[in-house]
Amino acid sequence: MPTPLKLYFTPGACSLAPHILLRETGTAFTLEKVDTARHLTAGGVDYYTINARGQVPLIQLGDGTHLSEGPVIAQYIADRADAHTLMPEAGSLARYRVMEWQNYITSEIHKSFTPLFQNDVDATAKKALAAVLRKKLAWLDGQLEGKSYLTGETFTAADAYLFTVLGWAKFVQIDLSDLKHIGAFMARVSARPAVQAAMKAEGLIA
């Protein structure tokens, strides 16, 4: 029997997205929780000895090597499972559309949240940065109008990633209540069995 993948994760962090995909694909895997503040795994190992960047997500492959960067891990999980709904076939326009959204979420949404969590960024700067992010989210809300998911009616790897990062809004006091399409999207994704299972495993819901 092949060695299961191991996902290094921090509850609610961007590692939640590949965690969801592992469950969506029925992939055999184990979890290793990482305290990124102390850089320790649940087993007490210095995480820097595993990942010199100290970040999650990280996946340990069957041969003991590692793969990092969430959107790349997402492609690996989906391709390994032949899950062409999550990540369409290589060379297809549908795949490029999913990758297009993955890149946008990484560069424009995920990274816009990052400074809002940092204690060394002053309140005035955070307010300005939050306003810029809010404009991006308002645009995103419009893109979801008339669609169940980012690329249409099919849940993809990009949706798992978007769901994960939008979940951070409540922690940085960004109100999304008026963005009805985002609200519907979040409710729709949250109801998926794999998403529920991942969130329960990470202690995010009871």
N, C-alpha and C positions, 0 to 999 in steps of 0.2 A: 504494500500500500504506500503511495507517495506521501511524503511528509507534508502536513498541512501548512499553508501560509500562516505567518504570524504578523498581525497588525499591531504596531506600536501606536497608542492613541492617548489623547487627553480628553476627558469628557466634555462634549459640546464644542470642541475645537474643530478645525477644518478636517481632521481625521474622521469625523462623523460621516463625511460623504463617501469615502471608500468603504467604511464599515457598512453603510447602507447597501452599497453595491455588492459586497461579499454576500450579504443575506439575500438580496434580490436574485443573485445567480445561483444560490444554493452551494456556494463554494465552501469546502472544508477549511476552517481557519481557527486559530487561537488568538486571544487578545492579551496584550501586555500593556498595562496602564503606566503612563509616564507622568511624573510630577515635573513639569517643565520649569517651575520656579526653583526647585532644588536640583533639577537635572538627575533625578533618580527614577529607576523603574520600580514597579511594585515589588520586585524581588530584591531591591536594594543595590542594584548595579548602577554605576555611574553611566548615565545615558550618553555622555560624550564619548565613551569608549565604543559605543554602538553607532552613533551618528554624531560626527564631529560638529555638525551645525546645531545640534541640540533641539531640532524641531520635529514635530509630527505633521503629517503622517509619515510612517516608514513601514515598508513591508519587507519581511524576511522571506526569501524564496526557499524552495525545497532544498536547494544546494547550500543554503546558509548565506548566500549573498543578499544584498539589500537593494531596494528600489525606493527612491524618494520622489517628491513633488506630486501633489494630489492629482492633477489632471493626467499625468503620465501613469500613475498607479491606476486611475480609473480605466484608462485604455487597456492596460495590462489585464486587469480583472475581467473586463468585458470580453476582450479578445480570447483570453484563456478559456472562458466558458462558452465561447461562440454565442454570446448574448448580443445579437445584432439589433435588438430594439434599444438596448442601453447605449451601444456604440455601433452605429451602422458599419457596413463592410468598408474596408480600405479602398480608397479610390472613388467612392460614391460621393455625390454632392451632399447627401444626407449626413454622411460622416463629417464633412467639412462644416456643415451647419452646427452640429453638436460641438465640434472643436472651436468654432467661432464663438459660441456662447461660453465655453469653458475659458477661453482666453479673456473674454470681456469680464467675466466674473472675477477671474484672478487679478487682472490689472486694474479694473475700475471699481469693483465693489469690495472684494476681500481686502485689498491694500488700502482702500479708503477707510475701512473700519479700524485698521491697525493702530494709527496714532490716537484714536479715541480711547483706547484702553491703557495708554501709557501715562504714568504718573508725572513724567517730566515735561509733558505738554501742558501749557497753562490754559486756563479756562477760556480766555478770549480766542486763542488759536483753535481750541477744540470746537468752539461755537461756530467759527468760520468754516472749519473742515466739515463739521456736521451738516452745515447748510449746503455745501457743495455735494456731499453724499446724498442729501435729501433730494436734490434736483435729479441726480442720476436714478434714484429709486422711483421718482415720479415718472420719468421717461420709461423705465422698466415696466411700471404699472400699465402704461399704454401699450407696450409690446405684448402684454399678456391678455389684452382684451380679445374676447372671442376665441380664446384657446385654453385648453386644459393645462398644457405644459409649454415650455419655451419654443419648441419646434412644431407644435401642433397638438395632436391627441395622444402621442406616445411618450411615456415617461422615459427619460434618458439620463445618462451620467451627469449632464449639465443641470438637470432639475435637482438631483441629489445635492450637488454643490451649492446651487442657489438657495435651496431650503436651509442648508447648514449655515451659510453666512447671514441670511436674513434673520435667523434666530438670534443673532447677536444684538439686534436693534434695541431690544428691551434693556440690555445691560448698559447701553450708552445713551439712554433717554432719547431715542429717536422714535417718534410716534408714527406708526404706519396705519393707524386706524382708518384714515380717510382714503387709503389706497386699496380700493375694494377688489381689484383684480389680483393684487398681491395677497390680500387676505384670503381670497378664495383658493388661490394656488397653495398657500401654506396649509390651509385646512385639508385640501385634497391630498397633498403629499404626506402630511402627518397621519392620515388615515390608512396609509398603505401598511400591510402587515410587516413587511421587512423594516420599514421605518420605525414602527412601534417597537419591534424586537430590538433594533439597534439602540434606540433611546432608553429602553428598559435596561439593557445590558450595561449601558454607560451611567445608569443611575439618574438620568435626566427626567424620567417620569416613573411613577410607581407601577 
